[in-house]
Amino acid sequence: SKQKINRFVGSIGAFIGFLVFIAYIPQIIANLQGSKGQPFSAFAAVSCLIWVIYGWTKEPKKDWILIFPNAAGVILGGLTFLTSL
């Protein structure tokens, strides 16, 4: 059914989205070792925060497929930004 396809594709998208933000970890490590990067990850963190809020307030139920990877984006994008300063 369309709902099963939607859930399957959404789950793949959420997993890939999570991997995108895991990719920030090497930059965070480099920032902490003194190789400061650009602080543009702040935009990613804010964008992810908006999607987390959207998914959290979605009716009739929360949209965990949006919340999960974007929460990682808020945390890792925020850490990348903070360590780049």
LUMVEX-986969 format. One record per residue: x, y, z of N, C-alpha, C, O in turn. Coordinates in nm, 4 decimals, always signed. Atoms other than C-alpha are relative to their C-alpha. Example, Ala and Ser with C-alpha at 12.3 -4.5 7.8 and 13.67 -1.06 7.14 Angstrom:
2
n.east->+0.0890	n.north->-0.1190	n.up->+0.0000	ca.east->+1.2300	ca.north->-0.4500	ca.up->+0.7800	c.east->+0.0900	c.north->+0.1200	c.up->+0.0000	o.east->+0.1936	o.north->+0.1181	o.up->+0.0665
n.east->-0.0820	n.north->-0.1190	n.up->-0.0060	ca.east->+1.3670	ca.north->-0.1060	ca.up->+0.7140	c.east->-0.0770	c.north->+0.1090	c.up->+0.0730	o.east->-0.0261	o.north->+0.2198	o.up->+0.0899
This chain:
85
n.east->+0.0841	n.north->-0.1192	n.up->+0.0000	ca.east->+0.0000	ca.north->+0.0000	ca.up->+0.0000	c.east->+0.0883	c.north->+0.1251	c.up->+0.0000	o.east->+0.2083	o.north->+0.1179	o.up->+0.0265
n.east->-0.0738	n.north->-0.1261	n.up->+0.0049	ca.east->+0.1016	ca.north->+0.3636	ca.up->-0.0345	c.east->+0.0593	c.north->+0.0361	c.up->+0.1356	o.east->+0.1683	o.north->+0.0929	o.up->+0.1427
n.east->-0.0501	n.north->-0.0316	n.up->-0.1339	ca.east->+0.1401	ca.north->+0.3989	ca.up->+0.3421	c.east->+0.1276	c.north->-0.0785	c.up->+0.0317	o.east->+0.2200	o.north->-0.0245	o.up->+0.0926
n.east->-0.1204	n.north->+0.0810	n.up->-0.0230	ca.east->+0.3935	ca.north->+0.1124	ca.up->+0.3559	c.east->+0.1171	c.north->+0.0531	c.up->-0.0821	o.east->+0.2296	o.north->+0.0609	o.up->-0.0328
n.east->-0.1051	n.north->-0.0575	n.up->+0.0856	ca.east->+0.5893	ca.north->+0.2589	ca.up->+0.0652	c.east->+0.0491	c.north->+0.1301	c.up->+0.0588	o.east->+0.1695	o.north->+0.1553	o.up->+0.0634
n.east->-0.0363	n.north->-0.1285	n.up->-0.0595	ca.east->+0.5812	ca.north->+0.6013	ca.up->+0.2290	c.east->+0.0866	c.north->-0.0198	c.up->+0.1234	o.east->+0.1866	o.north->+0.0498	o.up->+0.1406
n.east->-0.0779	n.north->+0.0269	n.up->-0.1220	ca.east->+0.7088	ca.north->+0.4616	ca.up->+0.5593	c.east->+0.1382	c.north->-0.0552	c.up->-0.0350	o.east->+0.2372	o.north->-0.0170	o.up->+0.0274
n.east->-0.1274	n.north->+0.0577	n.up->+0.0421	ca.east->+0.9824	ca.north->+0.2595	ca.up->+0.3831	c.east->+0.0926	c.north->+0.1072	c.up->-0.0563	o.east->+0.2086	o.north->+0.1167	o.up->-0.0162
n.east->-0.0813	n.north->-0.1059	n.up->+0.0607	ca.east->+1.1053	ca.north->+0.5529	ca.up->+0.1736	c.east->+0.0380	c.north->+0.1041	c.up->+0.1058	o.east->+0.1509	o.north->+0.1531	o.up->+0.1077
n.east->-0.0297	n.north->-0.0952	n.up->-0.1072	ca.east->+1.0786	ca.north->+0.7853	ca.up->+0.4739	c.east->+0.1073	c.north->-0.0506	c.up->+0.0940	o.east->+0.1926	o.north->+0.0261	o.up->+0.1386
n.east->-0.1017	n.north->+0.0584	n.up->-0.0878	ca.east->+1.2839	ca.north->+0.5472	ca.up->+0.6862	c.east->+0.1380	c.north->+0.0036	c.up->-0.0649	o.east->+0.2371	o.north->+0.0333	o.up->+0.0017
n.east->-0.1279	n.north->-0.0098	n.up->+0.0725	ca.east->+1.5566	ca.north->+0.5312	ca.up->+0.4216	c.east->+0.0488	c.north->+0.1438	c.up->+0.0005	o.east->+0.1665	o.north->+0.1697	o.up->+0.0253
n.east->-0.0368	n.north->-0.1418	n.up->-0.0014	ca.east->+1.5524	ca.north->+0.9101	ca.up->+0.3963	c.east->+0.0486	c.north->+0.0453	c.up->+0.1364	o.east->+0.1450	o.north->+0.1213	o.up->+0.1457
n.east->-0.0414	n.north->-0.0363	n.up->-0.1357	ca.east->+1.5770	ca.north->+0.9461	ca.up->+0.7742	c.east->+0.1390	c.north->-0.0553	c.up->+0.0305	o.east->+0.2216	o.north->+0.0133	o.up->+0.0906
n.east->-0.1305	n.north->+0.0611	n.up->-0.0224	ca.east->+1.8721	ca.north->+0.7057	ca.up->+0.7857	c.east->+0.1093	c.north->+0.0761	c.up->-0.0747	o.east->+0.2152	o.north->+0.1041	o.up->-0.0186
n.east->-0.0981	n.north->-0.0749	n.up->+0.0789	ca.east->+2.0543	ca.north->+0.8895	ca.up->+0.5075	c.east->+0.0195	c.north->+0.1396	c.up->+0.0587	o.east->+0.1318	o.north->+0.1896	o.up->+0.0656
n.east->-0.0105	n.north->-0.1309	n.up->-0.0646	ca.east->+1.9745	ca.north->+1.2226	ca.up->+0.6730	c.east->+0.0859	c.north->-0.0057	c.up->+0.1251	o.east->+0.1656	o.north->+0.0846	o.up->+0.1503
n.east->-0.0816	n.north->+0.0179	n.up->-0.1192	ca.east->+2.1259	ca.north->+1.0930	ca.up->+0.9957	c.east->+0.1476	c.north->-0.0132	c.up->-0.0375	o.east->+0.2339	o.north->+0.0447	o.up->+0.0286
n.east->-0.1391	n.north->+0.0160	n.up->+0.0449	ca.east->+2.4419	ca.north->+0.9878	ca.up->+0.8076	c.east->+0.0602	c.north->+0.1319	c.up->-0.0462	o.east->+0.1793	o.north->+0.1556	o.up->-0.0262
n.east->-0.0478	n.north->-0.1320	n.up->+0.0436	ca.east->+2.4694	ca.north->+1.3376	ca.up->+0.6565	c.east->+0.0551	c.north->+0.0771	c.up->+0.1195	o.east->+0.1600	o.north->+0.1409	o.up->+0.1096
n.east->-0.0440	n.north->-0.0762	n.up->-0.1162	ca.east->+2.4982	ca.north->+1.4852	ca.up->+1.0047	c.east->+0.1108	c.north->-0.0698	c.up->+0.0766	o.east->+0.1898	o.north->-0.0039	o.up->+0.1442
n.east->-0.1134	n.north->+0.0727	n.up->-0.0579	ca.east->+2.7298	ca.north->+1.2107	ca.up->+1.1302	c.east->+0.1289	c.north->+0.0436	c.up->-0.0703	o.east->+0.2369	o.north->+0.0413	o.up->-0.0113
n.east->-0.1167	n.north->-0.0452	n.up->+0.0763	ca.east->+2.9622	ca.north->+1.3392	ca.up->+0.8570	c.east->+0.0629	c.north->+0.1258	c.up->+0.0596	o.east->+0.1756	o.north->+0.1601	o.up->+0.0239
n.east->-0.0573	n.north->-0.1173	n.up->-0.0677	ca.east->+3.0129	ca.north->+1.6514	ca.up->+1.0736	c.east->+0.1069	c.north->-0.0380	c.up->+0.1025	o.east->+0.1908	o.north->+0.0450	o.up->+0.1375
n.east->-0.0902	n.north->+0.0393	n.up->-0.1090	ca.east->+3.2082	ca.north->+1.4524	ca.up->+1.3325	c.east->+0.1474	c.north->+0.0230	c.up->-0.0340	o.east->+0.2195	o.north->+0.0756	o.up->+0.0508
n.east->-0.1406	n.north->-0.0302	n.up->+0.0303	ca.east->+3.5457	ca.north->+1.4693	ca.up->+1.1484	c.east->+0.0308	c.north->+0.1505	c.up->+0.0047	o.east->+0.1400	o.north->+0.1894	o.up->+0.0461
n.east->-0.0229	n.north->-0.1443	n.up->-0.0059	ca.east->+3.5048	ca.north->+1.8483	ca.up->+1.1174	c.east->+0.0037	c.north->+0.0479	c.up->+0.1450	o.east->+0.0840	o.north->+0.1347	o.up->+0.1792
n.east->-0.0019	n.north->-0.0353	n.up->-0.1420	ca.east->+3.4251	ca.north->+1.8765	ca.up->+1.4895	c.east->+0.1354	c.north->-0.0363	c.up->+0.0597	o.east->+0.1946	o.north->+0.0430	o.up->+0.1329
n.east->-0.1310	n.north->+0.0441	n.up->-0.0508	ca.east->+3.7405	ca.north->+1.6767	ca.up->+1.5690	c.east->+0.1101	c.north->+0.0926	c.up->-0.0505	o.east->+0.1968	o.north->+0.1333	o.up->+0.0268
n.east->-0.1000	n.north->-0.0912	n.up->+0.0566	ca.east->+3.9482	ca.north->+1.8941	ca.up->+1.3329	c.east->-0.0080	c.north->+0.1367	c.up->+0.0674	o.east->+0.0950	o.north->+0.1973	o.up->+0.0970
n.east->+0.0166	n.north->-0.1290	n.up->-0.0679	ca.east->+3.8023	ca.north->+2.2086	ca.up->+1.4924	c.east->+0.0611	c.north->-0.0039	c.up->+0.1391	o.east->+0.1293	o.north->+0.0900	o.up->+0.1802
n.east->-0.0533	n.north->+0.0123	n.up->-0.1355	ca.east->+3.8925	ca.north->+2.0842	ca.up->+1.8392	c.east->+0.1519	c.north->-0.0127	c.up->+0.0005	o.east->+0.2168	o.north->+0.0208	o.up->+0.0996
n.east->-0.1455	n.north->+0.0134	n.up->+0.0104	ca.east->+4.2471	ca.north->+2.0096	ca.up->+1.7185	c.east->+0.0661	c.north->+0.1270	c.up->-0.0529	o.east->+0.1878	o.north->+0.1312	o.up->-0.0706
n.east->-0.0565	n.north->-0.1285	n.up->+0.0402	ca.east->+4.2902	ca.north->+2.3676	ca.up->+1.6005	c.east->-0.0197	c.north->+0.0393	c.up->-0.1446	o.east->+0.0095	o.north->+0.1535	o.up->-0.1801
n.east->+0.0255	n.north->-0.0329	n.up->+0.1410	ca.east->+4.1976	ca.north->+2.3524	ca.up->+1.2311	c.east->-0.1433	c.north->+0.0511	c.up->-0.0122	o.east->-0.2343	o.north->-0.0237	o.up->-0.0479
n.east->+0.1340	n.north->-0.0573	n.up->-0.0049	ca.east->+3.9019	ca.north->+2.5875	ca.up->+1.2536	c.east->-0.0632	c.north->+0.0039	c.up->-0.1388	o.east->+0.0004	o.north->+0.0434	o.up->-0.2366
n.east->+0.0764	n.north->-0.0037	n.up->+0.1237	ca.east->+3.6364	ca.north->+2.5537	ca.up->+0.9846	c.east->-0.0888	c.north->+0.1228	c.up->-0.0040	o.east->-0.0850	o.north->+0.2067	o.up->+0.0860
n.east->+0.0949	n.north->-0.1103	n.up->+0.0124	ca.east->+3.3742	ca.north->+2.7964	ca.up->+0.8649	c.east->-0.1222	c.north->-0.0285	c.up->+0.0872	o.east->-0.1639	o.north->-0.1437	o.up->+0.0987
n.east->+0.1141	n.north->+0.0212	n.up->-0.0897	ca.east->+3.0805	ca.north->+2.8496	ca.up->+1.1029	c.east->-0.1352	c.north->-0.0110	c.up->-0.0708	o.east->-0.2387	o.north->+0.0135	o.up->-0.0088
n.east->+0.1251	n.north->+0.0066	n.up->+0.0748	ca.east->+2.8192	ca.north->+2.7957	ca.up->+0.8290	c.east->-0.0922	c.north->-0.1124	c.up->+0.0462	o.east->-0.2098	o.north->-0.1150	o.up->+0.0100
n.east->+0.0845	n.north->+0.1094	n.up->-0.0495	ca.east->+2.6945	ca.north->+2.4822	ca.up->+1.0035	c.east->-0.1110	c.north->+0.0524	c.up->+0.0903	o.east->-0.2059	o.north->-0.0205	o.up->+0.1193
n.east->+0.1078	n.north->-0.0595	n.up->-0.0793	ca.east->+2.4859	ca.north->+2.7183	ca.up->+1.2179	c.east->-0.1296	c.north->+0.0027	c.up->-0.0807	o.east->-0.2376	o.north->-0.0170	o.up->-0.0250
n.east->+0.1200	n.north->-0.0010	n.up->+0.0842	ca.east->+2.2461	ca.north->+2.7461	ca.up->+0.9228	c.east->-0.0642	c.north->-0.1378	c.up->-0.0054	o.east->-0.1867	o.north->-0.1499	o.up->-0.0023
n.east->+0.0526	n.north->+0.1369	n.up->+0.0005	ca.east->+2.2113	ca.north->+2.3680	ca.up->+0.9088	c.east->-0.0686	c.north->-0.0306	c.up->+0.1326	o.east->-0.1757	o.north->-0.0913	o.up->+0.1345
n.east->+0.0580	n.north->+0.0260	n.up->-0.1319	ca.east->+2.1455	ca.north->+2.3528	ca.up->+1.2838	c.east->-0.1356	c.north->+0.0697	c.up->+0.0150	o.east->-0.2301	o.north->+0.0109	o.up->+0.0675
n.east->+0.1268	n.north->-0.0737	n.up->-0.0089	ca.east->+1.8737	ca.north->+2.6205	ca.up->+1.2620	c.east->-0.1049	c.north->-0.0638	c.up->-0.0911	o.east->-0.2206	o.north->-0.0786	o.up->-0.0518
n.east->+0.0928	n.north->+0.0661	n.up->+0.0913	ca.east->+1.7157	ca.north->+2.4533	ca.up->+0.9593	c.east->-0.0520	c.north->-0.1300	c.up->+0.0612	o.east->-0.1715	o.north->-0.1588	o.up->+0.0545
n.east->+0.0406	n.north->+0.1253	n.up->-0.0632	ca.east->+1.7119	ca.north->+2.1207	ca.up->+1.1426	c.east->-0.0926	c.north->+0.0253	c.up->+0.1185	o.east->-0.1875	o.north->-0.0499	o.up->+0.1409
n.east->+0.0865	n.north->-0.0332	n.up->-0.1134	ca.east->+1.5602	ca.north->+2.2843	ca.up->+1.4497	c.east->-0.1426	c.north->+0.0296	c.up->-0.0472	o.east->-0.2394	o.north->-0.0130	o.up->+0.0158
n.east->+0.1323	n.north->-0.0293	n.up->+0.0556	ca.east->+1.2732	ca.north->+2.4154	ca.up->+1.2372	c.east->-0.0714	c.north->-0.1303	c.up->-0.0373	o.east->-0.1905	o.north->-0.1454	o.up->-0.0102
n.east->+0.0615	n.north->+0.1278	n.up->+0.0384	ca.east->+1.2126	ca.north->+2.0631	ca.up->+1.0995	c.east->-0.0367	c.north->-0.0838	c.up->+0.1224	o.east->-0.1375	o.north->-0.1544	o.up->+0.1207
n.east->+0.0336	n.north->+0.0712	n.up->-0.1236	ca.east->+1.2228	ca.north->+1.9149	ca.up->+1.4516	c.east->-0.1295	c.north->+0.0561	c.up->+0.0588	o.east->-0.2179	o.north->-0.0196	o.up->+0.0988
n.east->+0.1217	n.north->-0.0630	n.up->-0.0517	ca.east->+0.9610	ca.north->+2.1652	ca.up->+1.5670	c.east->-0.1200	c.north->-0.0387	c.up->-0.0863	o.east->-0.2264	o.north->-0.0716	o.up->-0.0337
n.east->+0.1077	n.north->+0.0384	n.up->+0.0912	ca.east->+0.7501	ca.north->+2.0920	ca.up->+1.2590	c.east->-0.0439	c.north->-0.1446	c.up->+0.0249	o.east->-0.1632	o.north->-0.1720	o.up->+0.0378
n.east->+0.0318	n.north->+0.1405	n.up->-0.0223	ca.east->+0.7705	ca.north->+1.7152	ca.up->+1.3128	c.east->-0.0625	c.north->-0.0247	c.up->+0.1363	o.east->-0.1497	o.north->-0.1104	o.up->+0.1504
n.east->+0.0500	n.north->+0.0158	n.up->-0.1364	ca.east->+0.7025	ca.north->+1.7494	ca.up->+1.6860	c.east->-0.1450	c.north->+0.0484	c.up->+0.0122	o.east->-0.2238	o.north->-0.0078	o.up->+0.0882
n.east->+0.1343	n.north->-0.0579	n.up->-0.0103	ca.east->+0.3893	ca.north->+1.9604	ca.up->+1.6329	c.east->-0.0964	c.north->-0.0544	c.up->-0.1049	o.east->-0.2119	o.north->-0.0123	o.up->-0.1099
n.east->+0.0838	n.north->+0.0559	n.up->+0.1066	ca.east->+0.2544	ca.north->+1.7577	ca.up->+1.3380	c.east->-0.1188	c.north->-0.0747	c.up->+0.0597	o.east->-0.1044	o.north->-0.1507	o.up->+0.1555
n.east->+0.1232	n.north->+0.0664	n.up->-0.0434	ca.east->-0.1021	ca.north->+1.6388	ca.up->+1.3844	c.east->-0.0449	c.north->-0.0985	c.up->-0.1062	o.east->-0.0260	o.north->-0.0694	o.up->-0.2243
n.east->+0.0474	n.north->+0.0395	n.up->-0.1322	ca.east->-0.2502	ca.north->+1.3908	ca.up->+1.4423	c.east->+0.1072	c.north->-0.0630	c.up->+0.0878	o.east->+0.0825	o.north->-0.0877	o.up->+0.2059
n.east->-0.1066	n.north->+0.0557	n.up->-0.0839	ca.east->+0.0832	ca.north->+1.2451	ca.up->+1.5591	c.east->+0.1342	c.north->+0.0549	c.up->-0.0447	o.east->+0.1494	o.north->+0.1038	o.up->-0.1566
n.east->-0.1355	n.north->-0.0486	n.up->+0.0290	ca.east->+0.4499	ca.north->+1.3395	ca.up->+1.5752	c.east->+0.0586	c.north->-0.0762	c.up->-0.1191	o.east->+0.0295	o.north->-0.1940	o.up->-0.1394
n.east->-0.0635	n.north->+0.0607	n.up->+0.1175	ca.east->+0.6548	ca.north->+1.2718	ca.up->+1.2605	c.east->+0.1441	c.north->-0.0354	c.up->+0.0355	o.east->+0.2358	o.north->+0.0437	o.up->+0.0136
n.east->-0.1323	n.north->+0.0428	n.up->-0.0475	ca.east->+0.9500	ca.north->+1.0736	ca.up->+1.3984	c.east->+0.1007	c.north->-0.0137	c.up->-0.1128	o.east->+0.2211	o.north->-0.0018	o.up->-0.0902
n.east->-0.0914	n.north->+0.0108	n.up->+0.1138	ca.east->+1.0943	ca.north->+1.0241	ca.up->+1.0509	c.east->+0.0659	c.north->+0.1345	c.up->-0.0285	o.east->+0.1778	o.north->+0.1380	o.up->-0.0798
n.east->-0.0614	n.north->-0.1331	n.up->+0.0119	ca.east->+1.1556	ca.north->+1.4012	ca.up->+1.0423	c.east->+0.0798	c.north->+0.0354	c.up->+0.1251	o.east->+0.1882	o.north->+0.0931	o.up->+0.1164
n.east->-0.0611	n.north->-0.0420	n.up->-0.1267	ca.east->+1.2427	ca.north->+1.4440	ca.up->+1.4085	c.east->+0.1372	c.north->-0.0646	c.up->+0.0206	o.east->+0.2330	o.north->+0.0049	o.up->+0.0544
n.east->-0.1227	n.north->+0.0736	n.up->-0.0324	ca.east->+1.5135	ca.north->+1.1756	ca.up->+1.4419	c.east->+0.1247	c.north->+0.0537	c.up->-0.0712	o.east->+0.2203	o.north->+0.0913	o.up->-0.0033
n.east->-0.1237	n.north->-0.0459	n.up->+0.0634	ca.east->+1.7651	ca.north->+1.2804	ca.up->+1.1747	c.east->+0.0249	c.north->+0.1489	c.up->+0.0216	o.east->+0.1399	o.north->+0.1921	o.up->+0.0296
n.east->-0.0192	n.north->-0.1437	n.up->-0.0179	ca.east->+1.7025	ca.north->+1.6512	ca.up->+1.2237	c.east->+0.0441	c.north->+0.0349	c.up->+0.1418	o.east->+0.1125	o.north->+0.1353	o.up->+0.1618
n.east->-0.0518	n.north->-0.0200	n.up->-0.1352	ca.east->+1.7603	ca.north->+1.6250	ca.up->+1.5994	c.east->+0.1514	c.north->-0.0214	c.up->+0.0011	o.east->+0.2248	o.north->+0.0517	o.up->+0.0676
n.east->-0.1449	n.north->+0.0208	n.up->+0.0135	ca.east->+2.1023	ca.north->+1.4819	ca.up->+1.5129	c.east->+0.0635	c.north->+0.1207	c.up->-0.0669	o.east->+0.1736	o.north->+0.1615	o.up->-0.0299
n.east->-0.0510	n.north->-0.1191	n.up->+0.0679	ca.east->+2.1482	ca.north->+1.7793	ca.up->+1.2800	c.east->+0.0095	c.north->+0.1205	c.up->+0.0917	o.east->+0.1038	o.north->+0.1991	o.up->+0.0817
n.east->-0.0042	n.north->-0.1105	n.up->-0.0966	ca.east->+2.0647	ca.north->+2.0256	ca.up->+1.5579	c.east->+0.1226	c.north->-0.0158	c.up->+0.0897	o.east->+0.1979	o.north->+0.0793	o.up->+0.1109
n.east->-0.1105	n.north->+0.0247	n.up->-0.0930	ca.east->+2.3165	ca.north->+1.8650	ca.up->+1.7924	c.east->+0.1352	c.north->+0.0094	c.up->-0.0697	o.east->+0.2227	o.north->+0.0840	o.up->-0.0257
n.east->-0.1313	n.north->+0.0039	n.up->+0.0655	ca.east->+2.6005	ca.north->+1.7952	ca.up->+1.5488	c.east->+0.0289	c.north->+0.1282	c.up->-0.0778	o.east->+0.1437	o.north->+0.1725	o.up->-0.0817
n.east->-0.0196	n.north->-0.1295	n.up->+0.0666	ca.east->+2.5475	ca.north->+2.1132	ca.up->+1.3424	c.east->+0.0353	c.north->+0.1072	c.up->+0.1005	o.east->+0.1212	o.north->+0.1917	o.up->+0.0749
n.east->-0.0309	n.north->-0.0957	n.up->-0.1065	ca.east->+2.5463	ca.north->+2.3128	ca.up->+1.6659	c.east->+0.1407	c.north->-0.0182	c.up->+0.0546	o.east->+0.2122	o.north->+0.0793	o.up->+0.0776
n.east->-0.1366	n.north->+0.0264	n.up->-0.0478	ca.east->+2.8633	ca.north->+2.1423	ca.up->+1.7890	c.east->+0.1047	c.north->+0.0426	c.up->-0.1027	o.east->+0.2095	o.north->+0.0964	o.up->-0.0670
n.east->-0.0939	n.north->-0.0419	n.up->+0.1064	ca.east->+3.0329	ca.north->+2.2027	ca.up->+1.4540	c.east->+0.0139	c.north->+0.1516	c.up->+0.0014	o.east->+0.1245	o.north->+0.2048	o.up->-0.0092
n.east->-0.0038	n.north->-0.1464	n.up->-0.0061	ca.east->+2.9389	ca.north->+2.5693	ca.up->+1.4744	c.east->+0.0796	c.north->+0.0471	c.up->+0.1214	o.east->+0.1698	o.north->+0.1298	o.up->+0.1081
n.east->-0.0676	n.north->-0.0447	n.up->-0.1220	ca.east->+3.0536	ca.north->+2.6091	ca.up->+1.8357	c.east->+0.1495	c.north->-0.0268	c.up->-0.0023	o.east->+0.2288	o.north->+0.0559	o.up->+0.0428
n.east->-0.1433	n.north->+0.0326	n.up->+0.0021	ca.east->+3.3846	ca.north->+2.4347	ca.up->+1.7790	c.east->+0.0751	c.north->+0.0748	c.up->-0.1104	o.east->+0.1982	o.north->+0.0776	o.up->-0.1111
n.east->-0.0683	n.north->-0.0731	n.up->+0.1081	ca.east->+3.4538	ca.north->+2.6431	ca.up->+1.4671	c.east->+0.0331	c.north->+0.1439	c.up->+0.0393	o.east->+0.1024	o.north->+0.2147	o.up->-0.0337
n.east->-0.0226	n.north->-0.1396	n.up->-0.0428	ca.east->+3.4600	ca.north->+2.9681	ca.up->+1.6635	c.east->+0.1391	c.north->+0.0202	c.up->+0.0575	o.east->+0.1738	o.north->+0.1312	o.up->+0.0978
